Amino acid sequence: MSNIQAYTAELTQAREHVTVLTAIASAEQAEYVRNWLTAVQTSQDNLTLDREARTRPHLDELKTIRDEYRTADELCTAMIAHLKKLLGDYELASRQLQQEAFARAATAHEQGDHIVARAEVATSNELARAGKPAGVSVREVWRAEVVDAAAVPREWCVPDEKRIAAMARAVKGNDNPVQIPGVRYIKEAAVSNRRKGNT
């Protein structure tokens, strides 16, 4: 398949024929649709083979290059995370000290001790000026950690849709799936088509 653009154009035209089919009313139409299905599946198989033949050498080379860089990249990532944590911890501690100095200044002012109040304001201002290095920005963010899954309110729980889907797929024939409150089961046709020549 040397010209993928031409092949894509052919498939686009074929799609126009396929998309006008909306229902099957006879065995002859079913056979016609099956022939289309086989042709399209074969086309897709050929595309996959061609793409893999063209990309495999590049993927192998890409994997080799990525492997060469992986350790160095992982070291950089770990050091960046560590250094950012150090800067973040320093900035948060500095902010905490500023807030504490400001709170002491407010308390001293309320008690009429204006000398201590001014000194604490000066301390708070000095801490603010010392602050973080140029070019570094720090914002406070929260992160969540579940420590007791059973205590998490229902509205914060997400159903395990993969597990539910796997359970539904495991049901064979006319058996009924195990009923789960809040889950509706829909029986659909799963079509497989054996290409001619395959057994």
Beta strands, then each sheet from edge to edge (+ up, - down):
end
